[in-house]
Amino acid sequence: MSPLQPTAEPPQKPRRPFGSRLLGLLVVAFVVGLILESSAARLYESEEPAGFGRGLLHGAIMPLAMPNLMAGRDMTIYSPVNTGRTYKLGYTLGVNGCGLLFFGFFFWRVKRLRQEWRGA
């Protein structure tokens, strides 16, 4: 092959437009909000103190409550009737686990996009 011949570039994957990504994100946020709203009443109305397991669950769904809170719906994101230290440990692990999943996926995605832009 001579140096003057153009090299064939690999076919590029079609990218979804920004609007469809945003619409998809809003639909997911709306569905998560509906699920949280319907399940929150059952999670928080129990008379027994919330322990480690419920703290873990409450912590994991706490970041998902943001769309409802931004829409003006008041949601309880922390059980006032809890067992103390064990509930707080579960809650903290739930929040951090959810953050790890979200930010881990986000930074993995950014790394992959950077590699695509650099042509690596």
C-alpha positions as CSV (number, residue, x, y, z in Angstrom):
1,M,0.0,0.0,0.0
2,S,1.5,3.3,-1.0
3,P,1.6,6.2,1.5
4,L,-0.7,8.3,-0.8
5,Q,-3.6,6.0,-0.5
6,P,-6.2,6.9,2.1
7,T,-6.7,4.4,4.9
8,A,-10.1,3.1,5.6
9,E,-11.6,4.4,8.8
10,P,-13.6,2.0,11.0
11,P,-17.3,2.7,10.9
12,Q,-18.5,4.9,13.7
13,K,-21.4,3.9,16.0
14,P,-24.4,6.2,15.6
15,R,-24.8,8.4,18.6
16,R,-28.1,9.2,20.2
17,P,-29.0,12.9,20.1
18,F,-28.8,14.8,23.4
19,G,-32.6,15.4,23.5
20,S,-33.4,11.7,23.5
21,R,-30.8,11.1,26.2
22,L,-32.4,13.8,28.3
23,L,-35.9,12.5,27.7
24,G,-34.8,9.0,28.7
25,L,-33.3,10.4,31.9
26,L,-36.4,12.3,32.7
27,V,-38.6,9.2,32.1
28,V,-36.4,7.1,34.4
29,A,-36.5,9.9,37.1
30,F,-40.3,10.0,36.8
31,V,-40.7,6.3,37.1
32,V,-38.3,6.1,40.1
33,G,-40.2,8.9,41.7
34,L,-43.5,7.1,41.3
35,I,-42.0,3.9,42.8
36,L,-40.5,5.8,45.7
37,E,-43.7,7.6,46.4
38,S,-45.7,4.4,46.5
39,S,-43.2,2.5,48.6
40,A,-42.2,5.3,51.0
41,A,-45.4,5.2,52.9
42,R,-45.0,1.5,53.6
43,L,-41.3,1.9,54.5
44,Y,-41.8,4.7,57.0
45,E,-45.1,3.9,58.7
46,S,-43.9,0.8,60.6
47,E,-44.1,1.2,64.4
48,E,-41.0,-0.8,65.2
49,P,-37.7,1.0,65.1
50,A,-35.8,0.9,61.8
51,G,-32.6,-1.2,62.0
52,F,-29.6,-1.9,59.9
53,G,-31.4,-3.4,56.9
54,R,-34.0,-0.6,56.6
55,G,-31.2,1.9,57.1
56,L,-29.4,0.4,54.2
57,L,-32.5,0.6,52.1
58,H,-33.3,4.1,53.2
59,G,-29.8,5.2,52.4
60,A,-29.8,3.6,49.0
61,I,-33.1,5.3,47.9
62,M,-32.2,8.6,49.4
63,P,-30.4,10.0,46.3
64,L,-33.3,8.7,44.2
65,A,-35.6,11.0,46.1
66,M,-34.0,14.1,44.6
67,P,-36.4,14.4,41.6
68,N,-39.4,14.3,43.9
69,L,-37.9,16.9,46.3
70,M,-37.0,19.1,43.4
71,A,-40.6,18.8,42.1
72,G,-41.9,20.1,45.5
73,R,-43.1,16.8,47.0
74,D,-42.1,16.4,50.6
75,M,-40.5,13.0,51.2
76,T,-39.2,11.5,54.3
77,I,-35.6,10.3,53.6
78,Y,-34.6,9.3,57.1
79,S,-36.6,7.3,59.7
80,P,-36.9,9.2,63.0
81,V,-37.8,6.0,64.8
82,N,-34.6,4.0,64.5
83,T,-32.3,1.7,66.5
84,G,-29.5,4.3,66.7
85,R,-26.0,3.3,65.6
86,T,-26.9,0.3,63.6
87,Y,-29.5,2.2,61.6
88,K,-27.0,5.0,61.0
89,L,-24.4,2.6,59.8
90,G,-26.8,1.0,57.4
91,Y,-28.0,4.4,56.1
92,T,-24.4,5.5,55.6
93,L,-23.5,2.3,53.7
94,G,-26.6,2.7,51.6
95,V,-25.8,6.3,50.6
96,N,-22.2,5.5,49.9
97,G,-23.1,2.3,48.0
98,C,-25.5,4.2,45.8
99,G,-22.9,6.9,45.2
100,L,-20.3,4.3,44.3
101,L,-22.6,2.8,41.7
102,F,-23.6,6.1,40.2
103,F,-20.2,7.8,40.2
104,G,-18.4,4.6,39.3
105,F,-20.6,4.2,36.2
106,F,-20.2,8.0,35.5
107,F,-16.4,8.0,35.6
108,W,-16.2,4.7,33.7
109,R,-18.3,6.4,31.0
110,V,-16.2,9.5,31.0
111,K,-13.0,7.4,30.6
112,R,-14.5,5.5,27.7
113,L,-15.6,8.7,26.0
114,R,-12.1,10.2,26.4
115,Q,-10.6,7.1,24.8
116,E,-13.0,7.4,21.9
117,W,-12.2,11.1,21.4
118,R,-8.4,10.4,21.5
119,G,-8.8,7.6,19.1
120,A,-7.2,5.0,21.3
